[in-house]
């Protein structure tokens, strides 16, 4: 997969594979561990194809033990190496919760001197693929606010090489949530999204990874949606419909770093829009969206026209049947309806 398809334009999966090749190629102390990650299988979603052939001593398939593989990765990081661990499905990252929260993240500061932990745990997440209740969830919210633990999410716009390097450079363990729906989609670059919308990065290198700003060309925002990477296409489709059919100009911001959240980067756009929504695929209650809403309220309260509204999936188990799954997971229609109702109130 490495470099594959670049003439026709990379998919998000190919871009991520190229990023992993770049990290392991640049660091002889970098290891990749996970279930069935070696060739010819290359992982459940083929993200690691070619890596074990190129780096046979540093890319290893492991037993089916999420706690064991994350513990091994954390041990490598503690010894000064770099470790990237793949969860076959992010639903099972809970089985490694103790290794992430009680070992890896605490190790950074609990021994009296700072210990850099170059550990990335990759978590394929999300639904809309008919995988059913235990292979379709978005568990991001369970890790929000853990000291010395950074949370990132794959997007269709951020280059994976830059993102992986950023995650490893911060010196704390990091989780990378990857919405499975993105893998086969084109990896985008800043510029025109379609005939009405354009995407541009905002923020500086010092702020962390850039936040992608998707907006209708030449129109100030009537409202703003802050969305995770896997939801971006659904939000964009809703924004387009709202613009064409209801003359409402919505802007979207897509951060690659979920936590700590880049409040200072998004604040100018929040103040300009006044009406803000946060969209995520998790269910309600103790979510990333609630944390974002809290930070926005703290920093931008005078500019808000009302409370930040949260868009999320229904409080239900995710069905395997596609027609039922769509009724549970937040969709383009869910987003558009919620925004219309806010303006009709």
C-alpha positions in Angstrom: 0.0 0.0 0.0 2.9 2.3 0.6 2.7 5.1 -2.0 0.0 3.1 -3.8 -2.5 5.1 -5.7 -0.8 8.5 -5.3 -1.1 9.2 -9.0 -4.8 8.9 -8.8 -4.9 10.4 -5.3 -4.4 8.6 -2.1 -7.2 7.2 0.1 -7.1 8.0 3.8 -5.9 4.4 4.4 -3.1 4.8 2.0 -2.1 8.1 3.6 -2.1 6.6 7.0 0.0 3.6 5.7 2.5 6.0 4.2 2.7 7.9 7.6 3.5 4.6 9.4 6.2 3.8 6.9 7.7 7.3 7.4 7.8 7.0 11.2 9.4 3.5 11.2 11.8 4.5 8.4 13.0 7.6 10.3 13.4 5.9 13.8 15.2 2.6 14.2 13.8 2.4 17.7 10.2 2.5 16.5 8.1 -0.6 16.8 4.6 -1.5 15.6 2.5 -4.1 17.4 -0.9 -5.5 17.0 -3.1 -8.5 16.1 -2.5 -9.8 12.6 -0.5 -6.7 11.5 2.1 -8.7 9.6 2.0 -9.3 5.9 0.2 -10.7 3.9 -2.8 -9.7 6.1 -1.6 -6.3 7.2 -4.3 -5.7 9.9 -8.0 -6.0 9.8 -8.3 -2.9 7.6 -5.0 -3.4 5.7 -3.4 -0.3 7.2 -0.1 -2.0 8.0 0.5 -3.7 4.7 4.1 -3.7 3.6 5.4 -2.7 7.0 6.5 -6.1 8.3 8.2 -6.9 4.9 10.2 -3.7 5.2 10.8 -3.8 8.9 10.6 -7.5 9.8 12.3 -7.1 13.3 10.1 -4.2 14.4 6.6 -5.0 13.2 5.1 -7.9 15.1 1.8 -9.6 15.3 0.6 -10.3 18.8 -1.8 -12.6 20.6 -5.4 -11.5 21.1 -4.7 -9.6 24.3 -5.3 -5.8 24.1 -4.0 -5.3 27.6 -0.9 -7.4 26.8 -0.1 -5.6 23.6 -0.6 -2.1 25.0 1.5 -3.1 28.1 4.3 -4.3 25.8 4.1 -1.0 23.8 4.2 1.0 27.1 7.2 -1.0 28.2 9.0 -0.2 25.0 8.2 3.5 25.5 9.4 3.4 29.1 12.7 2.0 27.8 13.1 4.9 25.5 11.8 3.4 22.3 8.8 4.4 20.1 5.8 2.1 20.0 2.7 2.2 17.8 0.0 -0.2 18.9 -3.0 -1.2 16.7 -6.3 -2.2 18.3 -8.1 -4.4 15.8 -11.3 -2.6 16.8 -11.3 0.5 19.1 -14.3 -1.1 20.9 -11.8 -3.3 22.7 -9.5 -0.5 23.9 -11.4 -0.7 27.3 -9.5 -4.0 27.8 -6.3 -1.9 27.8 -7.7 0.8 30.0 -5.5 -0.1 33.0 -2.3 -0.1 30.9 -3.2 3.3 29.3 -4.5 5.1 32.4 -2.7 3.5 35.3 0.6 2.7 33.7 1.5 4.7 30.5 -0.1 8.1 31.3 1.0 8.1 35.0 4.6 7.1 34.1 5.2 10.4 32.5 5.3 12.3 35.8 4.9 10.1 38.8 8.6 9.1 39.4 9.9 12.6 40.3 11.3 13.4 36.9 9.6 13.6 33.6 9.7 10.4 31.5 8.8 10.9 27.9 6.4 8.1 26.7 6.4 7.8 22.9 3.4 5.6 22.6 0.5 5.8 20.1 -2.5 3.5 20.4 -4.5 3.4 17.1 -8.2 2.7 17.5 -10.5 2.0 14.5 -13.9 3.3 15.6 -17.3 4.2 14.4 -20.3 2.7 12.6 -22.2 2.9 9.3 -20.6 -0.4 8.2 -23.1 -2.9 9.6 -20.6 -4.4 12.1 -23.1 -4.5 15.0 -23.1 -3.5 18.7 -19.5 -4.5 19.7 -17.6 -3.4 16.6 -19.2 0.0 15.8 -18.7 2.2 18.8 -17.0 5.5 19.4 -15.4 5.3 22.9 -13.5 8.6 22.8 -15.4 10.1 25.7 -14.1 7.5 28.2 -10.5 8.9 27.9 -11.3 12.7 28.1 -9.4 14.5 30.9 -6.9 11.8 31.8 -3.6 13.7 32.8 -0.7 13.1 30.4 -3.0 11.4 27.8 -3.5 13.1 24.4 -6.4 12.3 22.2 -6.4 12.7 18.4 -8.7 11.7 15.6 -8.0 10.9 12.0 -9.5 13.2 9.5 -9.7 13.3 5.7 -7.6 16.5 5.5 -4.7 16.1 7.9 -1.5 14.4 6.6 -0.9 11.3 8.7 2.9 11.6 8.6 2.7 15.1 10.2 0.0 13.9 12.6 2.0 10.8 13.8 5.1 12.9 14.2 3.2 15.4 16.3 1.7 12.7 18.5 5.1 11.2 19.2 6.8 14.6 19.7 4.5 15.6 22.6 6.1 13.0 24.9 2.9 11.7 26.4 0.9 8.6 25.4 -1.7 9.3 22.7 -4.8 7.6 21.4 -5.5 8.0 17.6 -9.2 7.3 16.9 -9.8 6.4 13.2 -13.3 6.4 11.9 -13.4 3.3 9.7 -15.8 5.0 7.3 -12.8 7.2 6.2 -10.4 4.5 5.2 -11.6 4.1 1.6 -12.3 7.8 1.0 -10.0 10.2 -0.8 -7.4 12.0 1.3 -8.1 15.7 0.7 -5.9 18.8 0.5 -6.8 22.4 1.3 -8.7 24.1 -1.4 -12.0 23.7 -3.1 -14.3 21.0 -1.6 -17.0 21.5 -4.2 -18.5 24.3 -6.2 -19.7 26.2 -3.0 -17.3 25.2 -0.2 -13.6 25.6 0.5 -11.2 24.1 3.1 -8.3 25.9 4.7 -6.1 25.2 7.7 -6.2 27.6 10.7 -3.8 27.8 13.7 -0.1 27.8 13.9 2.5 25.1 14.5 2.8 26.2 18.1 -1.0 25.6 18.5 -0.7 21.9 17.6 -2.0 20.3 14.4 -4.0 22.8 12.2 -7.7 22.9 12.5 -9.4 22.5 9.1 -11.9 25.2 8.3 -14.6 24.3 5.8 -16.8 27.2 4.7 -19.0 28.5 1.9 -16.8 30.8 -0.2 -17.3 34.5 0.6 -20.1 34.1 3.2 -19.7 34.9 6.9 -21.1 32.2 9.3 -24.7 32.2 10.4 -23.6 29.3 12.6 -20.5 27.1 13.3 -20.2 23.3 13.6 -17.2 21.8 15.3 -17.0 18.1 14.2 -14.8 15.1 14.5 -13.1 13.7 11.4 -15.4 10.8 10.7 -18.5 13.1 10.8 -17.0 15.8 8.5 -18.6 14.5 5.2 -22.0 14.2 6.9 -21.7 17.7 8.3 -20.6 19.1 5.0 -23.5 17.5 3.2 -25.9 19.0 5.8 -24.2 22.5 5.4 -24.6 22.3 1.7 -28.3 21.5 1.9 -28.9 24.2 4.5 -27.2 26.8 2.3 -28.9 25.8 -0.9 -32.4 25.2 0.5 -32.6 27.5 3.5 -30.0 30.2 2.8 -28.1 29.4 6.0 -24.3 29.8 5.8 -22.7 27.2 8.1 -19.0 26.9 8.7 -17.3 23.7 10.0 -14.1 23.3 12.1 -12.4 19.9 12.1 -9.7 19.4 14.8 -7.2 16.5 14.6 -6.4 16.9 18.3 -9.5 16.3 20.5 -7.8 16.7 23.9 -6.4 19.0 25.0 -8.8 21.0 22.9 -7.4 24.0 20.9 -9.8 26.5 22.3 -7.6 29.5 21.3 -7.7 28.4 17.7 -11.4 28.1 17.3 -12.4 31.0 19.5 -12.3 33.7 16.8 -14.7 31.7 14.6 -17.0 31.0 17.6 -17.2 34.7 18.4 -17.9 35.5 14.7 -20.7 32.9 14.4 -22.4 33.2 17.8 -24.4 30.0 17.2 -22.4 26.9 17.8 -23.0 23.1 17.4 -20.6 20.3 18.3 -21.1 17.0 16.3 -19.7 13.6 17.3 -20.7 10.0 16.9 -20.5 9.1 20.6 -23.7 8.8 22.6 -24.6 11.6 25.0 -23.2 12.0 28.5 -19.7 13.0 29.6 -18.6 13.4 26.0 -15.9 15.2 24.0 -18.6 17.6 22.8 -19.6 18.5 26.3 -16.0 19.3 27.1 -15.7 21.5 24.0 -19.0 23.2 25.0 -17.7 23.9 28.5 -14.4 25.4 27.1 -16.3 27.6 24.6 -18.7 28.8 27.3 -15.7 29.7 29.5 -13.9 31.6 26.9 -16.5 33.0 24.5 -19.7 33.4 26.6 -20.4 37.1 25.7 -20.4 36.3 22.0 -22.7 33.3 22.1 -26.3 33.7 21.0 -27.3 30.7 23.2 -26.0 27.5 24.7 -23.7 25.3 22.6 -25.8 22.5 21.1 -24.5 18.9 21.0 -25.3 16.6 18.1 -24.6 12.9 18.9 -25.9 9.4 18.4 -29.0 8.0 20.1 -28.7 6.4 23.5 -29.0 2.9 22.2 -27.1 -0.2 21.2 -25.9 0.0 17.6 -27.8 -2.5 15.4 -26.1 -4.6 12.7 -28.9 -4.1 10.2 -27.9 -1.1 8.1 -31.4 0.5 8.0 -31.7 0.3 11.8 -28.1 1.4 12.3 -28.8 4.6 10.5 -31.6 5.4 13.0 -29.1 5.2 15.9 -25.9 6.8 14.6 -26.0 10.5 13.9 -26.5 11.2 10.2 -26.6 14.1 7.7 -30.4 14.3 8.2 -30.0 14.4 12.0 -27.5 17.3 11.8 -29.5 19.3 9.3 -32.8 18.9 11.2 -31.2 19.9 14.5 -29.7 23.1 12.9 -33.0 24.0 11.2 -34.9 23.6 14.5 -32.5 25.8 16.3 -33.1 28.6 13.8 -36.9 28.1 13.9 -37.0 28.3 17.7 
